[in-house]
Amino acid sequence: MDEKTRVEKDIVMFEENIKQTNQNTLTDSQQKTLELATQYYQDTKYYTQKKDYFTAFGCINYAHGLLDAILKTQH
């Protein structure tokens, strides 16, 4: 799998996973973490457009990690 395809796949995975968050029950801290994860997701899309897949991949990994932390505490 090439770098572009990998990043695009991770973007879709993030979009699917964020739908699993119950945003009505987030604490203030979780809400801030979700906002940060979303910012990293947006950065991923920006760097993907610039064809900087190395940086995009780093950003989406941070986004996934932050989102995972929220999802683990909600279930």
N, C-alpha and C positions, 0 to 999 in steps of 0.2 A: 504494500500500500504506500503510495507516495505521500509526501508531507501535506500537500493541499487536501487530499482526500481524507487523511487522518484528522486534520483540524476540522474540516467540514463535518465529519462524523461526530466528533466530540461536541461541536456546536449543537447539533441536533439532539444529542444525548442530554446536554444541559437543558435545552428547551423542554424536553420531555420530563426530566427530573424536577424542574422547578414547579411544574404543575402539581407535583405530589405534596408540596408544602401547603399546610393549612395556615394561610396568612392571618386568619382571624384569631389564632391562638398564640401567635409569636410574642415572646417577651420583647422588651425594648432592645435588649442586647442581641437577640436573634434577628430582629428587624434590621438593625445596623449591619449585622453580618450578611444578611440577605442583600442589602443594598450594595455592600462591598463586592459580593459575589457577582451581582448584576453588572457592576462597573467593570470587573475583570472580563466578564462575558462581552460587554460592549467593546472593550479594548481588543479582545480577540478578533472580533469582526473588523475593527479598524486595521489591525496588522495583517489580517488575511487579505483585505483589499489592497494593501501595500505590497503583498506577496512576501511579507516577512513572516514566514511560517514558523521559524524557530521561536520568535517572540510570541507569536499567536499561540503556539502550543504551550508555552510557559504560562501565559495568561489563563487559558482555558483549564489548565491543571489546577491553578489557584482557585478558580471559580468552582470547579468540581469539589475540591477539598472543603471549601467554606460551606457549600450547599450540603455536602454529606454530613458535616457537623450538625447542621440544623435538622436534617432528616433523621439522624440517629437519635436526637433528643426528643423528637416528636413521637416516635413510635415506641 
